[in-house]
Amino acid sequence: MKTATHPSYRRCVVTCACGNTFETRSTLPEIHVEVCSNCHPFYTGQQRLVDTAGRVERFKRKYGMK
């Protein structure tokens, strides 16, 4: 394995929009995500709309749902 061609693989802190943080390994020093297993509806069992940039409203307007 050549030493100069591969990026360094180091510890990384992942930060979610809900405030949850955890540590993993990556080539990046930190990663920011919008949804994690702490707040995702599949893992929490709660139905919740995750609206990014008004996509739900745009869909409802386009297809006439109210």
N, C-alpha and C positions, 0 to 999 in steps of 0.2 A: 504494500500500500504506500503510495507516495505521500509524503508529509505536507507538501505545499499545496496540494490540489483540493483537499477536503476541509470544509469549515469546522470550526471548533464546536463540540457538542457539550453544552454546559447547563447548569441549573437555570430554570426559568420560572418567573412568577406570573401566573395567569390571574387577571383581575376581571371580574364580571361586573355588569352594570348594577346588579343588585347589591354589590359590596363584598361578595364572597371572593376569597383569594385562596389559591392552592399552588403548590410547587410541583413542577415537572421538569423534564429535560428537553431542550430544544437548541437550535442554533441561534435563536433570538434571545435577548436578555429578558424581555417582558412581552406579554401578549394581553390585549384587551378584547373581551368578548361581550356580546349583548345578552346571551342566555347561557346558563350553566345548569348542571344537574341539581343545583340547590333551588332554582327558580323555574325550571322548565315544567310545563304542565304534565308531561308524560311521567316524570319522576315524582311530582308533588301530588298528583291526582286531582288537581283543581283546573277547571277550564278557565283559560284566560286568553284574551286577544293580545298578541304581540304585534303592534302596528308600527311599521317603520316607514316614515315619510308619507303617511296618509294612504297607504295601499288598500286598506280595507274600505275606506270611504270611496276611493276611486273605483274599486270593484263594484260596490253597491250602486254607485251612480251609473256605471256602464251597463249593468244588467238589470237595473230597475228595482233592486231589493230595498225595502225600507224597514 
